[in-house]
Amino acid sequence: MHPGIAPLEFLVGTWRGEGVGGYPTMDGFRFGQEVRFVAGPKPVLAYTSRSWWLGPDAPGRAVGEPLASEVGFWRMQPGGAVEVTLAHPFGISEVFVGQLDETKIDLRENVLIRTRTAREVQRSVRLYGLVEGDLAYAMDMETATTPMSPHLSARLSRVAEG
């Protein structure tokens, strides 16, 4: 691992588990998720995430149906700053800047760009951290019509590689 990202080493690997979602404008739901952090020779972690529907039963939804995916890169900066760039297939790209505190990453600064046909997301914030050896996160989101509100949270366990 490149020494420039050594403080993020606790993220490296594949994580899988379940989460819950909802928003003031939508019903609550459960989802499965797999997240992968890969370290290479450069000072950056490659990141992928995919999620799938777990319920409740809903018209037009089947358990296991793909929901969301995102790809990106995580890097460290001096003073414990973390920079994250993400791209979503529904027309949104984001840059987050936050702070690393041991095994907690608080991504509060967010710049978001979207295509003309993308969802009306204006801003989001994320909090990641280790909880009893699992990777947990929470994401809040703001749209053109809804103030910053909880949207997604999950607890993921490390998957044995091999």
Summary of the structure (lengths in Angstrom):
residues: 162
radius of gyration: 15.8
end to end distance: 18.9
largest distance: 49.2
contacts: 464
relative contact order: 0.19
helix: 7%
strand: 69%
